[in-house]
Amino acid sequence: MRLRHTIYVLIIVFGLNIPFAVAGTIQLPDMGDSANTFLSPDQERRIGVELLRRIRLQSAIIEDPIISEYIRSLGYRLAENSNNPSQSFTFFVIDDRSINAFAAPGGYIGINSGLITATESESELASVVSHEIAHVTQRHLVRGIEAQGKLNLPSIAGLIAAIIIGSQNSELGQATLAASQAAALQAQLNFTRHNENEADSFGIQTLAKSDLDPNAMASFFEHLQQASRYYSRPPEFLSTHPVSTTRISNARSRARSYPYRQVAENLEFHIVREKLQARSMDPKKVTKRYRTLLESEQYINKTAVIYVYSLSLAKEGKYQQSLEQLSPLLEKYPTQISLIMAKANILFQSGAVEKALKLFSQTLQNYPHDHPTTIFYAQALLQLGNYKQARVLLQKHRPFRLNDPEFFKLLSFAENQAGFKLEAHQSLAEYHYLNGQTSSAIQQLEAALKLPSNNFYLQEKIQARRDQLKQLLISESHF
């Protein structure tokens, strides 16, 4: 699914907090040598928040707990070893089979599902993510905007739209450029391309510090360059991140400056990769396809293929066969959360409820606050009608998922079923807000305030949140 260019025109200006002047122009502050005089880190963050909300409004983000938690974990690992570990980041997977990724102000990094399936190792995937992290830590987008000087509203909207669209869809980016000061904005896009070299350098450094293969960036570039010969049109990644023989050579040269190390493959990468591969297929053909892969031994990682094959058997109601496929995997990898959750879910679906609940509970004791375990356990409890227990479980997990709309939707259901109506409306409001549905969020908070309650603190909190969202809605109506 492609993100429409109108999303980006609408989003970015929200966080600027710049007063209007006469004739509809925006008076931007004078800018010195630092990009901080143009956009503060807090303003960048607010831009990123709105970006993510608008993308979610298009139902473009994959919320699968196993997939989303893996990409968050990998992203945070890389961010901690970047040249600015204090920078906050939000990582998410876009439901788009094209090969691409992008960085937005505030540390918001989107990775297309097609990019993940195109990589053959975790280090290759990490090379792209670390490259995008470097764009953020070096503030390339903001510096690019700053270089244009003072702009009016249409110009700055077109500029930011063009930069971000250009990283997702080069054709849409060109269309936006033509509509708003084409020559100046095209020069600005060229300016951002000059930052690719710096992002490569810092990205390779981050790979090495994260105990991943620094050679993977060059390997992935080369892999894409060779594969592009068989495409009717090049992958979008190559359009927005031009790869040349010189760039590959430079990446290899930088990698050689770091000591060689043998990098162990992360099974979770392969599991997520195969889940995404299967997700893009006709559900009726998944079992046959993965059975064929196993018989022909045409795979990168056998364990991941068996995992997806097991899940597909369970979807067909073949629970015993499914568990038989999983058993040897769990014997070999007894602590792999994705495998444990697969077994627990299959046990639950097959009717072995007590065994499933025990496995969920034990896993959560061993790995407190683990996201996939918490979600799957709560879903099982809700199906059984254990609403209060599910609510308590989710409430404990709430501080760790404040930007996760699907979490708030599940929490709202648990609260409503458990009899906590006020809290249910509050949580559902956050679900709508995070999905870019500000009006619906306000309606939920208004409904909450109409309910009788002796919890005055909570009522005041809900009222404050309602007022905050009303102000946001006014801002949204201007664009």
Long-range contacts (C-beta under 8 A, 24 or more apart in sequence): 1-58, 1-59, 1-60, 1-94, 1-95, 1-96, 2-96, 2-98, 2-168, 2-169, 2-172, 3-55, 3-58, 3-60, 3-94, 3-96, 3-165, 3-168, 3-169, 4-58, 4-172, 5-161, 5-165, 5-169, 5-172, 5-173, 5-175, 5-176, 7-51, 7-54, 7-55, 7-57, 7-58, 8-51, 8-54, 8-160, 8-161, 8-164, 8-165, 9-157, 9-158, 9-160, 9-161, 9-176, 9-479, 10-50, 10-54, 10-476, 10-479, 11-47, 11-50, 11-51, 11-53, 11-54, 12-47, 12-50, 12-51, 12-105, 12-157, 12-160, 12-161, 12-164, 13-153, 13-156, 13-157, 13-160, 13-479, 14-46, 14-47, 14-50, 14-472, 14-475, 14-476, 14-479, 15-39, 15-43, 15-44, 15-45, 15-46, 15-47, 15-48, 15-49, 15-50, 15-105, 15-106, 16-43, 16-47, 16-156, 17-43, 17-46, 24-152, 24-153, 25-152, 25-153, 26-151, 26-152, 26-153, 26-156, 27-150, 28-149, 28-150, 28-151, 28-156, 31-146, 31-149, 35-139, 35-142, 35-143, 35-146, 38-142, 38-145, 38-146, 39-105, 39-142, 39-145, 39-146, 41-106, 44-105, 44-106, 44-107, 44-142, 45-88, 45-105, 45-106, 45-107, 46-106, 47-104, 47-105, 47-106, 48-90, 48-104, 48-105, 48-106, 48-107, 48-108, 49-106, 51-104, 51-105, 51-106, 51-108, 51-164, 52-90, 52-92, 52-108, 52-403, 52-434, 53-433, 53-434, 53-435, 53-436, 54-436, 55-92, 55-94, 55-110, 56-405, 56-434, 56-435, 56-436, 57-435, 57-436, 57-437, 59-95, 60-94, 60-95, 60-96, 61-92, 61-93, 61-94, 61-95, 62-92, 62-93, 62-94, 62-95, 62-113, 62-276, 62-279, 63-404, 63-405, 63-406, 64-275, 65-371, 65-372, 65-375, 65-376, 66-271, 66-272, 66-275, 66-337, 66-338, 66-341, 66-372, 67-93, 67-272, 67-275, 67-276, 68-92, 68-93, 68-371, 68-404, 69-371, 69-372, 70-268, 70-269, 70-271, 70-272, 71-111, 71-116, 71-272, 73-268, 74-122, 74-125, 74-126, 74-129, 74-269, 75-109, 75-129, 75-133, 77-210, 78-126, 78-129, 78-130, 78-133, 78-206, 78-207, 78-210, 79-107, 79-133, 80-210, 81-206, 81-209, 81-210, 82-130, 82-133, 82-134, 82-137, 82-202, 82-206, 83-134, 83-137, 83-138, 83-202, 83-205, 83-206, 84-137, 87-136, 87-137, 89-133, 89-136, 90-403, 91-129, 93-276, 97-280, 98-235, 98-236, 99-224, 99-235, 99-236, 99-237, 100-167, 100-168, 100-235, 100-236, 100-237, 100-240, 101-128, 101-129, 101-132, 101-237, 102-132, 102-164, 102-167, 102-168, 102-240, 103-132, 103-133, 103-135, 103-136, 103-141, 103-167, 104-141, 104-164, 105-136, 105-141, 105-142, 106-136, 107-136, 109-133, 109-136, 113-276, 113-279, 113-280, 115-237, 116-272, 116-273, 116-276, 117-273, 117-276, 117-277, 117-280, 118-224, 118-227, 118-235, 119-220, 119-273, 120-223, 120-300, 121-213, 121-216, 121-265, 121-269, 122-212, 122-265, 122-266, 122-269, 123-207, 123-212, 123-213, 123-215, 123-216, 123-263, 124-216, 124-219, 124-220, 124-223, 125-269, 126-207, 126-210, 126-212, 126-216, 127-203, 127-204, 127-207, 127-212, 127-216, 127-217, 127-220, 128-217, 128-220, 128-237, 130-202, 130-203, 130-204, 130-206, 130-207, 130-210, 130-217, 131-199, 131-200, 131-203, 131-217, 131-241, 132-199, 133-202, 133-203, 133-206, 134-198, 134-199, 134-200, 134-201, 134-202, 134-203, 134-206, 135-195, 135-199, 137-202, 138-195, 138-198, 138-199, 138-202, 140-192, 140-195, 140-198, 140-199, 141-192, 144-188, 144-191, 144-192, 144-195, 145-188, 147-188, 147-191, 148-184, 148-188, 154-180, 155-180, 155-181, 155-184, 157-479, 158-185, 159-185, 159-188, 162-188, 162-189, 163-188, 163-189, 163-192, 166-192, 166-240, 167-240, 168-236, 168-240, 169-236, 170-236, 170-239, 170-240, 193-242, 196-241, 196-242, 196-247, 197-247, 197-250, 200-247, 200-250, 200-251, 200-254, 201-254, 204-251, 204-254, 204-255, 204-258, 208-255, 208-258, 211-261, 211-263, 212-263, 213-261, 213-263, 214-254, 214-255, 214-258, 215-252, 215-255, 217-251, 217-255, 218-248, 218-249, 218-251, 218-252, 218-255, 221-247, 221-248, 221-251, 222-248, 265-301, 267-301, 267-303, 267-304, 267-333, 267-336, 268-336, 268-337, 268-338, 270-300, 270-301, 270-303, 270-304, 271-303, 271-304, 271-307, 271-308, 271-336, 271-338, 273-300, 273-301, 273-304, 274-301, 274-304, 274-305, 274-307, 274-308, 275-308, 277-308, 278-308, 278-311, 278-312, 283-315, 286-312, 286-315, 287-312, 287-313, 287-316, 303-329, 303-332, 303-333, 307-338, 307-339, 307-342, 310-342, 310-346, 311-342, 314-345, 314-346, 314-349, 319-346, 319-349, 319-350, 320-350, 322-346, 323-347, 323-350, 337-363, 337-367, 337-370, 337-372, 337-373, 338-372, 340-373, 341-372, 341-373, 341-376, 344-376, 344-377, 344-380, 345-376, 345-380, 348-380, 348-383, 353-380, 353-384, 356-380, 357-381, 369-396, 369-397, 369-400, 371-397, 371-400, 371-401, 375-407, 375-410, 378-410, 378-414, 379-410, 382-410, 382-413, 382-414, 382-417, 385-417, 387-414, 387-417, 387-418, 388-418, 390-414, 390-418, 391-415, 391-418, 391-420, 403-434, 404-434, 405-430, 405-431, 405-434, 405-435, 406-431, 408-434, 421-448, 421-451, 422-448, 422-451, 422-453, 422-455, 422-458, 422-459, 422-462, 423-458, 425-451, 425-462, 426-458, 426-462, 426-465, 429-465, 429-469, 433-469, 438-469, 438-472, 438-473, 438-476, 439-473, 441-469, 442-466, 442-469, 442-470, 442-473, 445-469
